[in-house]
């Protein structure tokens, strides 16, 4: 049966490298990285197997930090694209995930008779299953985190290192007797806390990245909006000063200075072309954004048909409207550039309903079928600097409690957004509403601590009829007594 034990160990060590490489960002080509990775990992594996047969199987968990961890870390540090906290956090994350599975399969085998059969089968199944889930659900967002976040990793690395040391110190080798009840409880607590902590860390990093991306995108959109507003102001000045221009041309013609009048008209026409407004509505922000992107669409031979029913004042922030229109039109223009010129047409509809809901619809031809992810966004490969437009539109829609929908039908891509009017009173009420769930949890924890810190109080409460059973359940001495008897 020891053959199963040794085979399961070799299988597990091999998959430690697999898990790490799923998240890894190499400095060199993947071919060179894989060759060096498995050459180095294979050499370390052989050395550890020889050490295990020489000193015994139980020694491997005690010296693995020096015979496996440190050499492997140095190898991949040389191969890594990132040589900062991002690398060390990934190293701690992948190793602790694999050691967590090793500990879990070890306990499963102990509970079923310590025959190594369950140990071998569970590791044979759980490691590939974990890698499948990581590849499909964690790999892409984590690699995006590595690329876009460069700060804040060292703190999380310290947390990962502590969990790594905890697992190494509390690990029970396969040939060593199980610890007592207190030791077993420590191990279980570490195994429960580790995945919860990593989930909290990754969630925090993801939210941090989203905040950075939204701030960056909103700053870009704000700059574009300011530039458009300046251009609109120049247009107003031109229209206001038109009578002065006419007077100047009249004077030139009276003096029969035809060449001067012609030159004046040409210079004036050039200035007017720069501020031409292809689409007009009462709202200055909407008109400014449409001016820029309709001109951009015309430069690629794309026509934009608009149906606008928008008042001069809107209850939504101008930057939010700019983000929706700019990203929607920019995506539609890029899609039309790939089509023949006779098919390049964008339909834009924008209306403020009687109940103050703002409805925006953008349609463009799309002869290729589009699949969608669970969050409603198109499932297309992301390139550097792309793929954030519709995500920003969705974020703005959620900010206003609105509706966001992308669909593909009859060879057309359709984006529909509905923004709900802000209700300031409801928002204030929600902010002032107390969090009763958190208060109840804190009160329960406080009672639990007091009961277990004051034994006399717990003894008195346990004598109460009917309710005494509840206090005996939350009294940790009850379980300590059971473990002691066993």
C-alpha positions in Angstrom: 0.0 0.0 0.0 3.0 2.3 0.4 3.1 2.4 -3.4 -0.2 4.3 -3.4 1.1 6.7 -0.8 4.3 7.5 -2.8 2.5 7.8 -6.1 0.0 10.2 -4.5 2.9 12.3 -3.2 4.6 12.5 -6.7 1.2 13.3 -8.3 0.6 16.1 -5.8 4.1 17.7 -6.2 3.6 17.7 -10.0 0.3 19.6 -9.7 1.8 22.2 -7.4 3.7 23.4 -10.4 0.6 23.1 -12.6 -1.4 25.4 -10.2 1.4 27.9 -10.1 1.8 28.1 -13.9 -2.0 28.7 -14.4 -1.6 32.1 -12.7 2.1 32.7 -13.8 3.2 35.6 -16.0 6.5 34.5 -17.6 9.3 36.8 -18.6 10.4 34.6 -21.5 8.3 32.6 -24.0 6.0 29.9 -22.6 8.0 27.2 -24.3 11.2 28.2 -22.5 9.3 28.7 -19.3 7.7 25.2 -19.3 11.0 23.6 -20.2 12.9 25.3 -17.4 10.0 24.8 -15.0 9.6 21.1 -15.3 13.4 20.5 -15.6 13.9 22.3 -12.3 10.8 21.0 -10.6 11.7 17.4 -11.8 15.2 17.7 -10.3 13.8 18.9 -7.0 11.2 16.1 -7.0 13.8 13.4 -7.5 16.0 14.8 -4.8 13.0 15.0 -2.3 12.0 11.4 -3.2 15.5 10.2 -2.5 15.5 12.1 0.8 12.2 10.6 1.7 13.4 7.1 1.2 16.6 7.8 3.0 15.3 9.5 6.1 11.7 8.3 6.1 8.4 9.5 4.7 7.6 11.6 7.8 10.6 13.9 7.3 9.4 15.4 4.0 6.8 17.8 5.6 9.4 19.0 8.1 12.1 19.9 5.6 9.9 20.7 2.6 10.4 24.4 3.2 14.1 24.1 2.6 14.2 21.3 0.0 11.1 22.3 -2.1 9.9 25.8 -1.3 13.0 27.9 -1.3 14.6 26.3 -4.5 11.3 26.5 -6.4 10.8 30.1 -5.4 14.2 31.0 -6.7 13.6 29.2 -9.9 10.3 30.9 -10.7 11.5 34.2 -9.5 14.1 34.1 -12.2 11.4 33.1 -14.8 8.8 35.6 -13.6 7.7 38.8 -15.4 7.0 40.4 -12.0 9.7 40.6 -9.4 7.8 42.3 -6.6 5.0 41.5 -4.2 2.9 40.1 -7.0 5.3 37.2 -7.5 5.6 36.4 -3.8 1.9 36.6 -3.2 1.2 34.2 -6.1 3.9 31.8 -4.8 2.3 31.7 -1.3 -1.2 31.4 -2.8 -0.5 28.5 -5.1 1.6 26.6 -2.5 -0.9 27.0 0.3 -3.8 26.0 -2.0 -2.0 22.7 -2.8 -0.9 22.0 0.8 -4.5 22.6 1.8 -5.6 19.9 -0.6 -2.8 17.6 0.7 -4.1 18.1 4.3 -7.7 17.5 3.3 -7.0 14.3 1.5 -4.8 13.2 4.4 -7.7 13.6 6.8 -10.1 11.8 4.5 -7.8 8.9 4.3 -7.4 8.8 8.1 -11.2 8.8 8.6 -11.6 5.8 6.2 -9.1 3.5 7.8 -5.6 4.9 6.9 -5.2 2.5 3.9 -3.8 5.1 1.4 -6.5 4.1 -1.1 -8.7 7.1 -0.4 -5.5 9.2 -0.2 -4.5 8.2 -3.7 -8.0 8.4 -5.3 -8.9 11.7 -3.7 -5.7 13.4 -4.8 -6.0 11.9 -8.3 -9.4 13.6 -8.6 -9.3 16.7 -6.5 -6.1 18.3 -8.0 -7.3 18.2 -11.7 -10.8 19.3 -10.5 -9.2 22.3 -8.7 -7.1 23.2 -11.7 -10.2 23.1 -14.0 -12.1 25.4 -11.7 -9.1 27.8 -11.4 -8.5 27.9 -15.1 -12.2 28.7 -15.9 -13.1 31.0 -13.1 -9.9 32.5 -11.5 -7.1 32.6 -14.1 -8.4 35.4 -16.3 -9.4 37.9 -13.5 -6.3 37.1 -11.5 -3.9 37.7 -14.4 -5.8 41.0 -15.1 -5.2 41.9 -11.5 -1.5 41.3 -11.9 -1.2 43.4 -15.0 -3.2 46.4 -13.7 -2.4 46.6 -10.0 1.2 47.3 -9.0 0.8 48.4 -5.4 -0.7 46.8 -2.2 0.6 43.3 -2.8 3.2 43.1 0.0 0.6 43.3 2.8 -1.3 40.4 1.3 2.0 38.5 0.7 2.6 38.7 4.5 -0.8 37.2 5.1 -0.2 34.5 2.6 3.3 33.7 4.2 1.7 33.4 7.6 -0.8 30.9 6.4 1.9 29.0 4.6 3.9 28.7 7.8 0.7 27.8 9.7 -0.1 24.9 7.4 3.5 23.7 7.4 3.6 23.8 11.2 0.2 22.1 11.7 0.5 19.6 8.9 0.3 15.9 10.0 2.4 13.6 7.9 0.8 10.4 6.6 2.8 8.1 8.9 2.4 10.2 12.1 -0.4 9.6 14.6 -3.3 12.1 14.7 -3.0 14.9 17.3 -5.3 15.2 20.3 -8.7 17.1 20.2 -7.1 20.5 20.8 -4.5 20.0 18.1 -7.1 18.7 15.7 -9.2 21.8 16.3 -6.3 24.1 15.6 -5.7 22.4 12.3 -9.4 22.6 11.3 -9.5 26.3 12.2 -6.5 27.0 10.0 -8.0 25.1 7.2 -11.3 27.0 7.5 -9.8 30.4 7.8 -7.3 30.1 4.9 -9.7 29.9 2.0 -12.0 32.6 3.6 -9.0 34.9 3.9 -7.8 34.4 0.3 -11.3 35.0 -1.0 -11.5 38.3 1.0 -8.0 39.3 -0.4 -8.9 38.6 -4.0 -12.2 40.3 -3.6 -10.5 43.3 -2.1 -7.9 43.4 -5.0 -10.6 43.1 -7.6 -12.7 46.0 -6.1 -9.5 48.1 -5.9 -8.8 47.4 -9.6 -12.3 48.4 -10.6 -12.1 51.6 -8.6 -8.8 52.5 -10.3 -10.2 51.7 -13.8 -13.4 53.7 -13.2 -11.4 56.7 -11.9 -9.1 56.5 -14.9 -11.9 56.2 -17.4 -14.0 58.9 -15.8 -11.0 61.2 -15.9 -10.4 60.5 -19.6 -14.1 61.1 -20.3 -14.1 64.3 -18.3 -11.2 65.6 -20.3 -13.0 64.7 -23.6 -16.2 66.4 -22.3 -14.3 69.6 -21.3 -12.7 69.7 -24.7 -16.1 69.3 -26.4 -17.7 72.0 -24.2 -14.9 74.4 -25.2 -15.6 73.6 -28.9 -19.3 74.2 -28.3 -18.5 77.6 -26.6 -16.4 78.6 -29.7 -19.4 77.7 -31.8 -21.7 79.9 -29.8 -19.2 82.8 -30.1 -19.0 82.3 -33.9 -22.8 82.4 -34.2 -23.0 85.4 -31.9 -20.3 87.3 -33.9 -21.8 86.4 -37.3 -23.2 89.9 -37.8 -19.7 91.3 -37.3 -18.4 88.9 -39.9 -21.1 89.9 -42.3 -20.3 93.5 -41.7 -16.6 92.9 -42.4 -17.4 91.1 -45.7 -19.8 93.8 -46.7 -17.0 96.4 -46.2 -14.6 94.4 -48.3 -17.1 94.0 -51.1 -17.9 97.8 -51.1 -14.2 98.5 -51.6 -14.3 95.9 -54.3 -11.6 93.8 -52.5 -12.9 90.5 -53.9 -9.8 88.5 -53.1 -9.9 89.8 -49.5 -13.6 88.9 -49.1 -12.9 85.4 -50.6 -10.1 84.8 -48.2 -12.2 86.0 -45.3 -15.0 83.6 -46.3 -12.6 80.7 -46.6 -11.1 81.3 -43.1 -14.6 81.6 -41.6 -15.7 78.4 -43.3 -12.7 76.6 -42.0 -13.5 77.6 -38.5 -17.2 76.7 -38.8 -16.3 73.2 -40.1 -14.3 72.5 -36.9 -17.4 73.3 -34.8 -20.1 71.8 -37.0 -22.8 70.2 -35.0 -24.3 67.2 -36.9 -26.8 66.5 -34.2 -28.8 69.0 -32.2 -30.8 68.7 -29.0 -31.6 71.0 -26.1 -29.0 69.5 -23.8 -25.5 70.9 -24.2 -23.7 67.8 -22.8 -25.5 65.4 -25.1 -25.0 67.6 -28.1 -21.3 68.0 -27.3 -20.7 64.2 -27.1 -22.7 63.5 -30.3 -20.9 66.3 -32.1 -17.5 64.6 -31.6 -18.5 61.0 -32.3 -20.8 61.7 -35.3 -17.9 63.6 -36.9 -15.7 60.6 -36.1 -18.3 58.3 -37.6 -18.4 60.4 -40.8 -14.6 60.1 -41.2 -15.0 56.3 -41.6 -18.0 56.6 -43.9 -20.5 55.7 -41.2 -23.9 57.5 -41.0 -25.6 58.1 -37.7 -29.4 58.4 -37.5 -30.6 60.1 -34.3 -33.9 60.4 -32.6 -33.5 62.6 -29.6 -36.1 63.8 -27.1 -34.0 65.3 -24.4 -34.7 68.5 -22.4 -32.1 71.2 -21.6 -31.7 70.0 -18.1 -31.3 66.4 -16.9 -31.3 65.1 -13.3 -28.3 62.8 -14.1 -24.6 63.8 -14.0 -23.3 65.0 -17.3 -20.2 62.8 -17.0 -22.4 59.7 -16.6 -24.3 60.6 -19.8 -21.0 61.2 -21.6 -19.6 57.8 -20.5 -22.7 56.0 -21.8 -22.9 57.8 -25.2 -19.1 57.9 -25.8 -18.5 54.2 -25.2 -21.6 53.0 -27.0 -20.9 55.1 -30.1 -17.2 54.3 -30.1 -17.9 50.6 -30.0 -20.5 50.9 -32.7 -18.1 52.9 -34.9 -15.3 50.3 -34.5 -17.8 47.5 -35.4 -18.9 49.4 -38.6 -15.3 49.9 -39.8 -15.1 46.2 -40.5 -18.2 46.2 -42.7 -18.7 47.3 -46.3 -19.4 51.0 -46.7 -23.1 50.5 -47.7 -23.7 48.8 -44.4 -22.1 51.3 -42.1 -25.1 52.8 -40.2 -25.7 53.5 -36.5 -29.2 54.2 -35.1 -29.3 56.2 -31.8 -32.4 56.8 -29.8 -32.5 58.8 -26.6 -35.6 59.8 -24.8 -36.6 61.2 -21.3 -40.0 59.6 -20.5 -42.8 61.3 -18.5 -41.7 59.4 -15.4 -38.1 60.9 -15.8 -36.5 57.7 -17.0 -33.7 58.2 -19.5 -33.8 55.5 -22.3 -30.8 55.2 -24.6 -30.6 52.7 -27.4 -27.7 52.2 -29.9 -27.9 49.7 -32.8 -25.3 48.8 -35.4 -25.0 46.0 -38.0 -23.2 42.9 -36.8 -23.3 39.9 -39.2 -21.4 37.7 -36.8 -23.3 36.0 -33.9 -22.3 37.3 -30.4 -22.4 35.2 -27.3 -22.8 36.7 -23.9 -21.4 36.1 -20.4 -23.5 35.6 -17.3 -23.3 39.3 -16.4 -24.8 40.3 -19.8 -21.6 41.5 -21.5 -20.4 40.2 -24.8 -18.1 37.2 -24.4 -15.2 38.4 -26.6 -11.4 38.2 -26.1 -10.0 41.2 -24.2 -7.1 43.0 -25.6 -4.9 45.5 -23.8 -6.8 48.8 -23.6 -10.0 47.3 -24.9 -13.0 45.6 -23.3 -13.7 48.3 -20.7 -16.2 50.4 -22.5 -19.4 48.3 -21.9 -18.2 47.5 -18.4 -18.1 51.2 -17.7 -21.6 51.6 -19.1 -22.8 48.8 -16.9 -21.2 50.4 -13.8 -22.9 53.8 -14.6 -26.2 52.0 -15.1 -25.9 50.2 -11.8 -25.0 53.5 -10.1 -28.4 54.9 -11.1 -30.3 51.6 -10.3 -31.1 51.3 -14.0 -31.4 48.5 -16.6 -28.6 47.4 -18.9 -29.0 44.9 -21.8 -26.9 43.8 -24.7 -28.4 41.6 -27.4 -27.8 40.3 -30.9 -30.7 39.6 -33.2 -31.2 39.7 -37.0 -27.6 40.5 -37.6 -27.7 43.6 -35.4 -26.0 44.4 -32.1 -28.3 46.3 -29.7 -27.4 48.2 -26.5 -30.2 49.4 -24.4 -29.8 51.4 -21.2 -32.5 52.8 -18.9 -31.4 55.2 -16.1 -33.8 55.6 -13.2 -34.4 59.1 -11.7 -32.5 59.7 -8.4 -34.6 59.7 -5.3 -32.6 61.7 -2.7 -35.0 61.0 0.2 -34.9 57.3 -0.3 -31.1 57.4 -0.4 -30.9 59.3 2.8 -33.3 56.9 4.5 -31.2 53.9 3.4 -28.0 55.5 4.7 -29.5 56.2 8.1 -31.2 52.8 8.5 -29.4 50.8 11.2 -27.7 47.6 10.3 -29.6 45.2 12.6 -28.0 42.1 11.2 -24.5 43.3 12.1 -25.7 44.4 15.5 -27.2 40.9 16.2 -24.0 39.2 15.1 -21.9 41.4 17.4 -24.2 40.9 20.3 -24.1 37.1 19.8 -20.3 37.1 19.7 -20.1 39.3 22.8 -22.4 36.9 24.7 -20.4 34.0 23.6 -17.1 35.6 24.8 -18.7 36.6 28.2 -20.1 33.2 28.9 -16.8 31.4 28.2 -14.8 34.0 30.1 -17.0 33.9 33.2 -17.6 30.2 34.1 -19.7 31.1 37.2 -22.2 33.0 35.0 -22.3 30.1 32.5 -23.0 27.6 35.3 -25.8 29.7 36.7 -27.5 30.2 33.3 -27.2 26.5 32.5 -29.5 25.7 35.5 -32.4 27.7 33.9 -35.2 25.3 32.8 -35.7 24.9 29.1 -33.1 27.7 28.2 -30.3 25.9 29.9 -29.7 23.6 27.0 -28.9 26.6 24.8 -26.2 27.9 27.2 -24.7 24.5 27.4 -24.4 24.4 23.6 -22.4 27.7 23.4 -20.3 26.8 26.4 -17.0 25.5 25.0 -16.3 23.5 28.2 -19.0 21.1 27.1 -17.0 20.1 24.0 -13.6 20.1 25.9 -15.1 17.6 28.3 -16.3 15.4 25.5 -12.9 15.5 23.8 -11.2 14.8 27.1 -13.3 11.7 27.8 -12.7 10.3 24.3 
